[in-house]
Every structure is written in structure tokens, then in C-alpha cells.
Amino acid sequence: MAELKRLPDAELAVMQALWQAGRPLTRPELETMLAPAHAWAPTTVLNLVARLEGKGFVTRHKAGRGHLIEPLVTRQAYLAVESRSALERMFGGSARNLVAALHQCHALSKKEIRELSDYLDELSKEETEG
């Protein structure tokens, strides 16, 4: 598989629906999953799936008269790419700058700060033990 790249919002919405389903979906099933937020025509959904297939994110398997659409990229794999991209683009690659921005806009509660601190302690222990 080629290096993963960030997806446009519409393609990401399709991937999120597939990840949420946890199983391959038909186009009508995919449309139903997308319907609450997106009123896309069937041709739009098919075009998005074709783009994702071309990028190596999904595959289609023949099933009766239609196809089953299956993700090839896991949510976790994509999240790693998206997180790194956002960190680079918005915070100069600095996790400290990200946390500072969250603190400055009061987006972190005391509980979340404790959780982050505990998590960083765990990571630090893993680094010294590993």
C-alpha cells in the first residue's frame, strides 16, 4: 500500500461510515449510514468510493448484482497520519505547542490535564524500560 495521505472531508465521511459499520457495506447501506449528515446522490457515493479505491483505501467485491465496499485502511492507521499531519501543519510538529494551544483556549479541564500527565508518565516509563 502506498503512503497514506490526508483525505478530503467527503472521502473521510465515507471511510468513517465504513469504520463505524465494522463490516463491508453495499452502496445502499453506505448511503443509509451517510444519510443523516449527507444527502448525496448514489452517483456521488459511487464516485467517492471510486476515488477511495484508487487511493488504496477501499476495495469492492462483487456480491450479487452489486458490490460490497470494504475498507483496506484501519481507523487507527489513518488517525496516525491525520494526527501527524495536523501536528505538523498547525503546531510546527510540537506536541507541546498543541497542549499549550488547548490550555490557552480553556479546552482542557483539570481532570484532562491529570489524565495527560498520567499518560505522559506511562510513556516515559515505557521509554526507559524499552
Secondary structure as a PSIPRED ss2 file (coil, helix, strand):
# PSIPRED VFORMAT (PSIPRED V4.0)

   1 M C   1.000  0.000  0.000
   2 A C   1.000  0.000  0.000
   3 E C   1.000  0.000  0.000
   4 L C   1.000  0.000  0.000
   5 K C   1.000  0.000  0.000
   6 R C   1.000  0.000  0.000
   7 L C   1.000  0.000  0.000
   8 P C   1.000  0.000  0.000
   9 D H   0.000  1.000  0.000
  10 A H   0.000  1.000  0.000
  11 E H   0.000  1.000  0.000
  12 L H   0.000  1.000  0.000
  13 A H   0.000  1.000  0.000
  14 V H   0.000  1.000  0.000
  15 M H   0.000  1.000  0.000
  16 Q H   0.000  1.000  0.000
  17 A H   0.000  1.000  0.000
  18 L H   0.000  1.000  0.000
  19 W H   0.000  1.000  0.000
  20 Q H   0.000  1.000  0.000
  21 A H   0.000  1.000  0.000
  22 G C   1.000  0.000  0.000
  23 R C   1.000  0.000  0.000
  24 P C   1.000  0.000  0.000
  25 L E   0.000  0.000  1.000
  26 T C   1.000  0.000  0.000
  27 R H   0.000  1.000  0.000
  28 P H   0.000  1.000  0.000
  29 E H   0.000  1.000  0.000
  30 L H   0.000  1.000  0.000
  31 E H   0.000  1.000  0.000
  32 T H   0.000  1.000  0.000
  33 M H   0.000  1.000  0.000
  34 L H   0.000  1.000  0.000
  35 A C   1.000  0.000  0.000
  36 P C   1.000  0.000  0.000
  37 A C   1.000  0.000  0.000
  38 H C   1.000  0.000  0.000
  39 A C   1.000  0.000  0.000
  40 W C   1.000  0.000  0.000
  41 A C   1.000  0.000  0.000
  42 P H   0.000  1.000  0.000
  43 T H   0.000  1.000  0.000
  44 T H   0.000  1.000  0.000
  45 V H   0.000  1.000  0.000
  46 L H   0.000  1.000  0.000
  47 N H   0.000  1.000  0.000
  48 L H   0.000  1.000  0.000
  49 V H   0.000  1.000  0.000
  50 A H   0.000  1.000  0.000
  51 R H   0.000  1.000  0.000
  52 L H   0.000  1.000  0.000
  53 E H   0.000  1.000  0.000
  54 G H   0.000  1.000  0.000
  55 K C   1.000  0.000  0.000
  56 G C   1.000  0.000  0.000
  57 F C   1.000  0.000  0.000
  58 V E   0.000  0.000  1.000
  59 T E   0.000  0.000  1.000
  60 R E   0.000  0.000  1.000
  61 H E   0.000  0.000  1.000
  62 K E   0.000  0.000  1.000
  63 A E   0.000  0.000  1.000
  64 G C   1.000  0.000  0.000
  65 R C   1.000  0.000  0.000
  66 G E   0.000  0.000  1.000
  67 H E   0.000  0.000  1.000
  68 L E   0.000  0.000  1.000
  69 I E   0.000  0.000  1.000
  70 E E   0.000  0.000  1.000
  71 P E   0.000  0.000  1.000
  72 L C   1.000  0.000  0.000
  73 V C   1.000  0.000  0.000
  74 T C   1.000  0.000  0.000
  75 R H   0.000  1.000  0.000
  76 Q H   0.000  1.000  0.000
  77 A H   0.000  1.000  0.000
  78 Y H   0.000  1.000  0.000
  79 L H   0.000  1.000  0.000
  80 A H   0.000  1.000  0.000
  81 V H   0.000  1.000  0.000
  82 E H   0.000  1.000  0.000
  83 S H   0.000  1.000  0.000
  84 R H   0.000  1.000  0.000
  85 S H   0.000  1.000  0.000
  86 A H   0.000  1.000  0.000
  87 L H   0.000  1.000  0.000
  88 E H   0.000  1.000  0.000
  89 R H   0.000  1.000  0.000
  90 M H   0.000  1.000  0.000
  91 F H   0.000  1.000  0.000
  92 G C   1.000  0.000  0.000
  93 G C   1.000  0.000  0.000
  94 S C   1.000  0.000  0.000
  95 A H   0.000  1.000  0.000
  96 R H   0.000  1.000  0.000
  97 N H   0.000  1.000  0.000
  98 L H   0.000  1.000  0.000
  99 V H   0.000  1.000  0.000
 100 A H   0.000  1.000  0.000
 101 A H   0.000  1.000  0.000
 102 L H   0.000  1.000  0.000
 103 H H   0.000  1.000  0.000
 104 Q H   0.000  1.000  0.000
 105 C C   1.000  0.000  0.000
 106 H C   1.000  0.000  0.000
 107 A C   1.000  0.000  0.000
 108 L C   1.000  0.000  0.000
 109 S C   1.000  0.000  0.000
 110 K H   0.000  1.000  0.000
 111 K H   0.000  1.000  0.000
 112 E H   0.000  1.000  0.000
 113 I H   0.000  1.000  0.000
 114 R H   0.000  1.000  0.000
 115 E H   0.000  1.000  0.000
 116 L H   0.000  1.000  0.000
 117 S H   0.000  1.000  0.000
 118 D H   0.000  1.000  0.000
 119 Y H   0.000  1.000  0.000
 120 L H   0.000  1.000  0.000
 121 D H   0.000  1.000  0.000
 122 E H   0.000  1.000  0.000
 123 L H   0.000  1.000  0.000
 124 S H   0.000  1.000  0.000
 125 K H   0.000  1.000  0.000
 126 E H   0.000  1.000  0.000
 127 E H   0.000  1.000  0.000
 128 T H   0.000  1.000  0.000
 129 E H   0.000  1.000  0.000
 130 G C   1.000  0.000  0.000
